[in-house]
């Protein structure tokens, strides 16, 4: 690159990153220990050294659109080895957090999701009100439901129609928001990669990008990158459990969706059904995985965990726990308890769906795309 | 002193195993000297043996053949006795193992074919020790007739004031002279200063006010403002100082030496001494000769030079590529500080300067050096001034482009706290240029940590120019020394008046004058305060050493001093000119006038003197010459193939210890070389080499320190002068039909011990190829 780059530090960006858990970013003195110790940083144009100086100079336009922040899996090796306590791992996590809200529209939602003060309102009041209002207007919510043909049936209390009336459009909203964000994101990371000389590909070809995605898919599924981490070795088990249980539950949900609308088979389904096995194993794995995550985070006193981290872990644990409780109380025949648990469970699911593009969970999309792009770009 | 000799041979540490001690004892016995051996001479019993001899038999001249003189020097120290140490351990048995230098069998002993190189080496060293003690005397201290303990501090800035306080606290009387009308120097002109104590994180208000106030508490400090030094005459312990107002012309203004070209007449012939003196007086019209002592002058024992610095003035278009001189908002750090001290930082047209770029290295693609006369202080000042920008404007931005960010000691904490300031941006980088851009400027840099060429907008650009020591512009000390009023050869150090920055801080090339603060190198106020303590302690060391009649440094405590046999002086002035410390003045006839307390006892004068009239009680032409003569030179009369003999004159500061370390590490080298330690290669008189060669020795070499602009010589110029003399001796050898290569000089550092064996063996081999000295056996 021969053109000179006019640098205009954005002090507000620095302040925001500091607020998002990157409060140590200005401590970096550019020794590059981080890039050396990072087990997953590429050999060419390695991170996070260059991201650290860009962050301390407030160069937002070099970070938010930089695919490298997504290649980082927050192993924490850099943070542990940093001689200045600049915590590159945490700084990159904060930048990712900033990038997620930057790419997701409407921005206001992003702001709310990442503001702990807004949690009771948007995380609880909003879904509850929507459930109640829609349920009462349509009459699909029955507070004294009769027993179904197989005993307690949640759909008698909270109709499947009502569930789908809420969550199908929500799923659509997630897709639309991600689509809008990704369009910008992919163009941005490509443009940045060209500018920084990370790729020789002048024009972005989507076909190639898809091929790249297919090539990295096994890596993603096996969580290979995570297992290269040394400092947070234990983290990879927890993350892998949660990750696979989400995939399991995604499959289960889709199968039951087809069973319900395609085959007209109403739940609850038999515990002997292999799909139910998958659901139960995934649910247990989700709970164990998220508890392990909490344990790991609490054990690492030298690494900071931000609100975004806790929100996501709380959400995952809540999903698992309420889900399992709902099922167990149903099997125990405790109607009141199980209906209440189901309602709460749906509140968690609402959080998961509605705020997916705005919360830390969005990394599932951005990191995947970034890894696919990196694979495609033939990094220089 | 009636000498009564005693020779003591230690047989411990492997000496007795390797050598034929009985044969060795025969060496002194043949001379009629009593000899005793002991297996553990440095132990209580061994020392008692010697002490008993001293007490009961009146022995007062001892030759102790044992370990190196560099060890056990305190054990083998006997008051009132002459002691010489013969190094049988490190330089004989440890460095010449019997496996390589085998002993003779009974049959071999008396044939004319075989000889025991190691035994010969030990016997030669013993003979040399015996020869030396015969020629040396016990030293007596040199006492001054008049003596002052007062300390003169030149410069009333933070360094000078700190030095005065330190000296006053230890009870010495101090006078501070300051050329300005008030005390404080630059320290009084800054907005804020760098931290000087824990936690070293934040800028602090200047401490100079409190320091000036503290002066008042001491009535042994007197302050003279608006005063400079006209001349400092005399010598440490007895300086006579004439003070004057700045700009005044008085007869005691120091005269300057005659420039070299004026020493010759129109035909290019050198003028005689008297004519030169006449010209010198004309050249310095209105000034009295240096030997004229001001009767009204003040007496001082030592001087602390704390004359400080001035801001660097860029010359012409030196920094044109950085816009200096052309763009009004490109300023030096000094100009920036002046502005900051007055109030808010603004551009030349009065606008707020919210974006300021600090440039630490001039760049221009030549090298990555900082601005001249810079250093850690210019790094620290940039950090300090960057903080001003953020203090003055909440949204102020300060950029520092550095090639080196030096944060000495705990000032690292300050760097850390500055780095975390949101509006301060640091990167290593090479600044290419500064150009105008609308109302502001654009600074371009390459190879930054940000990865590529970058541009930054600036309202103001600050160049980290350096602190020029006062000695660049002016001698300051105005010494009434024949060699001139200023320090010599300080252009080697860009004008900083240090004699050796690393080994001998504070010591200038003039004994009794100790430099502190920014005159020594660019430094922060904290460092200056610490420096002041160092220089003050040196000044006190000087005064007290002079008081006891011993050398100050680096031969601290040496009681000997050069003795001149003036009747034979030919007024050649070589001693006056070559003394690295300007210890000698001369009168209008050219007769040297030594000033003993200026002297550092290196012996350079002794090496220089063609008449060989200079010597020390324990080190003189005769003592070393006798050692040379004591070396046995076997010829064909003795053996069919006699061994070669080579003498090595060894600087005792670095080369001799390096030889000892080689021995300690059991590194072996030729046993045909005999080493003679000398005070400095500068004290090497060529007569010794001539004697050696005339005696039939096959070669001679000098082992000394590196010279040149990164010299390691304790006495600054010793090895350099030796080099010059060696070149001259080369010509003399050719006239004697001897090969020039027989005489050489090698540079060796103290840690080069592992290179010594090769150095020595290569030389021996080369001489062997030349063949034996044709004068051998004549």
Contacts between the chains, C-beta under 8 A, distances in Angstrom:
chain1	res1	chain2	res2	distance
A	1	B	452	5.4
A	1	B	453	7.8
A	2	B	453	7.4
A	3	B	453	7.6
A	4	B	444	6.0
A	4	B	452	8.0
A	4	B	453	4.4
A	4	B	454	6.4
A	4	B	455	4.7
A	5	B	450	7.7
A	5	B	452	6.3
A	5	B	453	6.7
A	5	B	454	5.1
A	5	B	455	6.7
A	6	B	442	7.9
A	6	B	454	7.6
A	6	B	455	4.6
A	6	B	456	7.6
A	6	B	457	7.4
A	7	B	450	7.0
A	7	B	454	5.1
A	7	B	455	6.7
A	7	B	456	5.3
A	8	B	457	7.1
A	9	B	397	6.2
A	9	B	425	5.7
A	11	B	395	6.7
A	11	B	397	7.4
A	11	B	422	5.4
A	11	B	423	6.2
A	14	B	422	5.4
A	15	B	422	6.9
A	26	B	419	5.8
A	26	B	420	4.3
A	26	B	421	7.5
A	26	B	422	7.0
A	27	B	416	7.0
A	27	B	419	6.8
A	27	B	420	6.3
A	29	B	419	6.8
A	30	B	427	7.8
A	30	B	428	7.4
A	30	B	449	5.0
A	50	B	450	7.7
A	50	B	451	6.0
A	53	B	427	6.7
A	53	B	449	5.0
A	53	B	450	5.9
A	54	B	450	6.9
A	56	B	419	7.9
A	56	B	425	7.2
A	57	B	425	5.0
A	57	B	427	7.6
A	57	B	450	6.8
A	58	B	422	8.0
A	58	B	425	8.0
A	59	B	450	7.6
A	84	B	416	7.6
A	196	B	451	7.3
